[in-house]
Amino acid sequence: MKIRRIGPAKIIMQNSGSHHNYFGWPTVAKLQNGKIAVVASGFRRRHVCPFGKAVIAYSEDGGESYTPPAPVIDTVLDDRDGGILAFGESGVIVTSFNNTTAFQRGNDESDAYDLAYLDSVDPREEAAALSATFRISHDCGVTFGPIRKSPISSPHGPLALPDGTLLWVGYRFSPNDTPQPDACIEAHKIYPDGTMEYVGRIENVTIDGKQPLSCEPHAVLLDDGMILAHIRVEQDCPHIFTIYQSESRDGGKTWSKPVALLPLTGGAPPHILKHASGMLICTYGYRQPPYGIKAMFSRDNGKTWDSGHDIYVNNVSDDLGYPSSVELEDGSILTVFYAHPHECEPAVILQQKWTFTDAPTPENA
């Protein structure tokens, strides 16, 4: 496979001139009215701080320009990871999650400014807000319903099922952002009224007798009804940061044993796009030098993958990633992600437009 970038990567979300100018963990979606929407965690001070909001911006010209980001999920806590999915005739769901004030206080970088805000959060406010969260719109993202709570979270949100419900494949929510005993990847249905129902679970990955963390999945529904899920798998020592794959053929009730798709430090977390050509495209962050955003491709519904193709190379910081993609009208791809464009500058949301072709064979090269 050969990737051709269409123009340079460009910044689409930032808040320059403010102390609250860190943005991260975005998701892009194409809405039913043709607009492109990008959701992220924004107006932050840094990677961990108590001020994050899940914000949304819209483009009416195929990603050439965007509205300023505006809050869509804004609790008293740090709202992280912006996910979005368009479903049905006019439905849009935005997802996020937060964590406790105690977790924020335990951050080594918290300063007097952070602590003063955390002191202002009433325990009753914290209890009311603490959760993985989502809001649903029924008018293509013009207005959104109340903030609802979810037992699971994932960076990019759920997928749409043919019966009009949503299936959310995510990791069980942890208030202090630490793994819970027996926690794993779970599938839950979301009904039109916002209620949720447990469906099934994916067994945790085991590597050399150890159980690294399986988290931050993304799933896609294939034409034959199979659900394909990619999972971030990580461990500190020895270092693991990679993607595993699992499939379900019964609507998420049972799942195959996860199998590795990349080397142990090959990159994560994943987002899968089903292209009109039939190609599956998984984009993921790569946090080894020179750092960047990569893609892998499958033409056989995930049986095999051609991995390691560079969409964006950073050479600045490993604090980057969480790419997601949409297909544009001409078949090209628009991928959004977060990164630090330059040293000593905060993270921003960027996009890269690109296209792909089959690489020439040696005889035709």
HELIX and SHEET records of a PDB file:
HELIX    1   1 THR A  101  ARG A  105  1                                   5    
HELIX    2   2 ALA A  112  ASP A  119  1                                   8    
HELIX    3   3 PRO A  123  ALA A  129  1                                   7    
SHEET    1   A 4 LYS A   2  MET A  13  0                                        
SHEET    2   A 4 VAL A 348  THR A 357 -1                                        
SHEET    3   A 4 ILE A 333  ALA A 339 -1                                        
SHEET    4   A 4 GLY A 321  GLU A 327 -1                                        
SHEET    1   B 4 TYR A  22  LYS A  30  0                                        
SHEET    2   B 4 ILE A  36  ARG A  44 -1                                        
SHEET    3   B 4 LYS A  53  SER A  59 -1                                        
SHEET    4   B 4 ALA A  70  ILE A  73 -1                                        
SHEET    1   C 4 ARG A  80  PHE A  87  0                                        
SHEET    2   C 4 GLY A  91  PHE A  97 -1                                        
SHEET    3   C 4 ALA A 132  SER A 137 -1                                        
SHEET    4   C 4 ARG A 148  SER A 150 -1                                        
SHEET    1   D 3 ILE A 152  SER A 153  0                                        
SHEET    2   D 3 LEU A 166  ARG A 172 -1                                        
SHEET    3   D 3 LEU A 159  ALA A 160 -1                                        
SHEET    1   E 4 ILE A 152  SER A 153  0                                        
SHEET    2   E 4 LEU A 166  ARG A 172 -1                                        
SHEET    3   E 4 ILE A 185  ILE A 190 -1                                        
SHEET    4   E 4 MET A 196  ILE A 202 -1                                        
SHEET    1   F 4 LEU A 213  LEU A 221  0                                        
SHEET    2   F 4 ILE A 227  GLN A 235 -1                                        
SHEET    3   F 4 ILE A 240  SER A 248 -1                                        
SHEET    4   F 4 VAL A 259  ALA A 260 -1                                        
SHEET    1   G 4 PRO A 270  LYS A 274  0                                        
SHEET    2   G 4 LEU A 280  TYR A 286 -1                                        
SHEET    3   G 4 GLY A 292  SER A 298 -1                                        
SHEET    4   G 4 ASP A 306  VAL A 313 -1                                        
END                                                                             
